[in-house]
Each structure stands twice: as structure tokens, then as C-alpha cells.
Amino acid sequence: MEPEDLLNFENDEKIKQKLGNEKIMYSDKIQKKKFGFFGKFQDRILLITNKAIYNFKKTEIKRRIKIEDLYGITYSRQSNEFILHFNENDYDYLFKSEKRNKIILLLQQLYESIKNQDILFTAKIEKDLSKYAVTKKERKGNPYLFKMDKSDLISIKEFFENAGESTNQGNNNDDFEELKNDENADQEQEQEQEQEQEKPKPKGMQMPKFTPPSQNLQNLKSLQK
């Protein structure tokens, strides 16, 4: 996983102090849905480290959520919207970004490295995903409320096969295939190492059996008779 620090936070000492020993994996501007009467999108900064997801407003941290607290991701087949669903006690994020698929791929990789399993994915046909996101107000009223529709669950492979069709985000299958090829290469290397260990070790070189000259002479005479 190569870092993509588009806002160059790696060289911002104030940000680095706030992050501690966390490694920056991604930073860029993003649009976040503000739930309310108008339901407009706000400009925010999304920063992802190897341990957490950050919502920044300029240089102020508005919210930090651990990668392992992700519950699932809902994405739209008709727009660049996607929802990050979180476990109980945390409300959801509804984002919109042209780099959506790249962000989701990174989150999948980080989540898998921490939890050793894939994130839950669901696809919806609606352009506006607002009704599937748990708001801050709703979470306060019900800590166990979840709006992710599990009837449309798909695999990570299906996501990257379908996500780029209507959002013009490029060939995301290449990203997925590259990820899987790296995993397959690692598995093949491990199998080769195991097979090499299982091979019987060659014994020391054995010298040909020595036959005394007298015995060779007797053998020759017996053949001449």
C-alpha cells in the first residue's frame, strides 16, 4: 500500500504531532454531507492513517475513528457517493469524491490487515444515499441503529468490477487485480518455500565400490571360459 498524501501533511509538523506515531496513508479534500433541512455537502479534509480515519476542518481534527470500528461501506452505482458505516456509538459518514474507489480500496486493505477479513459492501441504485446513513442525532437516540441494507451485500471483487461503470473513475479492476496478484505472488512464494523444506536433503556423495585387482582378474578369466 503506497501512501498518497496529496495535501503533503507528512511535512506539516503540527499535523504530525497530532497523529503521533501513525503513518499517513492518504490525504485529500472531500465533500461530506451535512444532515439537516438543506442537506448540503461541506468541504472537508479526509486523512487516513494506518490506524484511523480523520475528518479535518482546515487543521482542526473534527473526528477520529479507528479503522477496526468500520462496520461496512455502502456505495451508489449512479454517483460518487459512499457511506462509511461504523459500529454502535458512532454515527455514519456520507462522502462524495471522484477518488471514491481509491479510498475504498485503501480502507479495504487496511481493514483486512487489522481484522483479517473483508469489509461488508453493499451497492445501491440511488444517487442520493442519505436514507442509508445514521446521523449524529439518530445515533444519540439509538446506539444500536444500523441503516446499512444487507440484502444487497456484494464482494470486494464485485465492487471493483462494477464501481467504475457509471462514475468515470478509471479502470479500478486494475487496482483490484494488482492487489490480488500481489497476494497470489506471496502465496506462491510461501508454497515454494514449504516445498523446498519438504524435499529430502541429498546425502553425501558416495564413492563407487572398490573391487580389488585380483577379483577383476578372476572375473575376466571366467568370461573367457
C-alpha positions, 0 to 999 in steps of 0.5 A: 500500500503506497501512501498518497498524501496529496495535501503533503501533511507528512511535512506539516509538523503540527499535523504530525504531532497530532497523529503521533506515531501513525503513518499517513496513508492518504490525504485529500479534500472531500465533500461530506454531507451535512444532515439537516433541512438543506442537506448540503455537502461541506468541504472537508479534509479526509486523512487516513492513517494506518490506524484511523480515519480523520475528518479535518476542518482546515487543521482542526481534527473534527473526528477520529475513528479507528479503522477496526470500528468500520462496520461496512461501506455502502456505495451508489452505482449512479454517483460518487457517493459512499457511506462509511458505516461504523459500529454502535456509538458512532454515527455514519459518514456520507462522502462524495469524491471522484477518488471514491474507489481509491479510498475504498480500496485503501480502507479495504486493505487496511481493514483486512490487515487489522481484522483479517477479513473483508469489509461488508459492501453493499451497492445501491441504485440511488444517487442520493444515499442519505436514507442509508446513513445514521446521523449524529442525532439518530445515533444519540437516540439509538446506539444500536441503529444500523441503516446499512441494507444487507440484502444487497451485500456484494464482494470486494471483487464485485465492487471493483468490477462494477464501481467504475461503470457509471462514475468515470473513475478509471479502470479500478479492476486494475487496482483490484487485480494488482492487489490480488496478484500481489497476494497470489505472488506471496502465496506462491512464494510461501508454497515454494518455500514449504516445498523446498523444506519438504524435499529430502536433503541429498546425502553425501556423495558416495564413492563407487565400490572398490573391487580389488585387482585380483577379483577383476582378474578372476572375473575376466578369466571366467568370461573367457571360459 
